[in-house]
């Protein structure tokens, strides 16, 4: 059986919990977008996009438009009253990369390879 979108999101949520993140919400829908996972660790609120691609780099599916949609959803979620960051989990059949603090310019604060499966 192949990995589905929700399988990847479940694996990421489990991984984050093992890293002492508290999962606050999942699959939150707002006008104009959706956030896969909302988590918090040490009062740092994180909005997480999970991309799974079998045949190419999943990070390529995360573009400026997708970033802006998630950022707008995060702003609505916080009502503009709390700081947050946007993370991306780019999942493939053999490896996953966690991009922390993704910015509008396409860069991120850090990236690490994680073992989800």
Secondary structure, DSSP 8 states (H G I E B T S, - for coil): ----HHHHHHHHHHHHHHTT-EEEEEEEEETTEEEEEEEEETTEEEEEEEEE-SSS-GGGG--HHHHHHHHHHHHHHHTTSS--EEEEEEE-SS-EEEEES--TTS--SEEEEE---
